Amino acid sequence: TRDQQGRAATIFSDMYQKLEVGIGVLVVITLGVCILIRRLVVVPILKCNESIKADQPFPVAGADELQVMAETYNKVYQENKEAQELIRHKADYDAITNLLNRSSFERLLNVFEQENAPFALIIIDVDRFKSVNDTYGHTVGDKTLKNVAALLCAAFRSGDHVFRIGGDEFAVIMVEMTSDLGYTIREKVDAINQTLARQDDGLPQVSLSVGVAFSDRPDPTGTIFQDADQALYHQKNHGKAGCSFYQK
């Protein structure tokens, strides 16, 4: 009986040792699997979640399936971003001249009116533009508008804002501009009209009538847009092809 008990104890001890070794190996394998899952799955998913919150592309990392998913997402993300930029551009810019459009003008003008920084509002009409459209067609009319837009962008500073706000109407917001510097605007308008008068590009001759109002103008009768528009119509009624400043 003692011999049988001894053999049984030996067998149990061997089995117990093997069980301990097996459990140890299982623990090591489990830890290894957990580390691999965290590195290949959990961490990449957490990074993807952070990328979604930050509106950024996914990092291409982790398991092969996650890398394929990230590459697919990034492709769709880039396409959507380009589509949004195109939609935003169409919403803010004029399709013919690629200048800022009327809605952008109204938003920016409201911002400038709320601030204390001095600025000038310039309203511009293309003289005889209706006759250009009627005589030469809309294709030539569009080319004329593009030419005027290019001349305005070249004449004013990069920090100024040039808009097309209507059919043949343009506007410029000149930043950091006070009424004592009005002569610089007149010089720019005269230079553009001289260029339009002598250009030899096959386009019909046009000129610009311009009305200007300053944010620091004395005794305004209305909004700065209304006062600039009043100056514009004064110029159109007194010879066109020139620049008038708001005066009460």
Secondary structure, 3 states (H helix, E strand, C coil): CHHHHHHHHHHHHHHHHHHHHHHHHHHHHHHHHHHHHHHHHHHHHHHHHHHHHCCCCCCCCCCHHHHHHHHHHHHHHHHHHHHHHHHHHHHHECCCCCCECHHHHHHHHHHHHHCCCCEEEEEEEEECHHHHHHHHCHHHHHHHHHHHHHHHHHHCCCCCEEEECCCCEEEEEEECCCHHHHHHHHHHHHHHHHHHHHCCCCCCCCEEEEEEEECCCCCCCCCHHHHHHHHHHHHHCCCCCEEEECCC
